[in-house]
Amino acid sequence: MHEQIKTLEEKVAYLERHQTEQDKAMLELVEDVVRLRRELRALRDRQESPGPGDGTAPAPIEERPPHY
């Protein structure tokens, strides 16, 4: 009987540790999603805002490299 209890306690300890690790991973993923949404919003805002000069920013494909 004591061996069964010991086995069950080991399993519970393993599951508790696993749950804690999963919680930490989930929190990291949530933080990453929040950060990525913030960066995406900033990129969209920058794309929509007028650039220097005539008020329109050239598309990145239209920009010429400095050596031309």
ChimeraX attribute file (.defattr): number of C-alpha atoms within 10 A of each C-alpha:
attribute: neighborCount
match mode: 1-to-1
recipient: residues
	/A:1	5
	/A:2	7
	/A:3	8
	/A:4	9
	/A:5	10
	/A:6	11
	/A:7	11
	/A:8	12
	/A:9	12
	/A:10	12
	/A:11	12
	/A:12	12
	/A:13	12
	/A:14	12
	/A:15	12
	/A:16	12
	/A:17	12
	/A:18	12
	/A:19	12
	/A:20	12
	/A:21	12
	/A:22	12
	/A:23	12
	/A:24	12
	/A:25	12
	/A:26	12
	/A:27	12
	/A:28	12
	/A:29	12
	/A:30	12
	/A:31	12
	/A:32	12
	/A:33	12
	/A:34	12
	/A:35	12
	/A:36	12
	/A:37	12
	/A:38	12
	/A:39	12
	/A:40	12
	/A:41	12
	/A:42	12
	/A:43	12
	/A:44	11
	/A:45	11
	/A:46	11
	/A:47	12
	/A:48	11
	/A:49	12
	/A:50	13
	/A:51	12
	/A:52	9
	/A:53	7
	/A:54	7
	/A:55	9
	/A:56	11
	/A:57	15
	/A:58	11
	/A:59	8
	/A:60	7
	/A:61	6
	/A:62	8
	/A:63	9
	/A:64	8
	/A:65	6
	/A:66	5
	/A:67	4
	/A:68	4
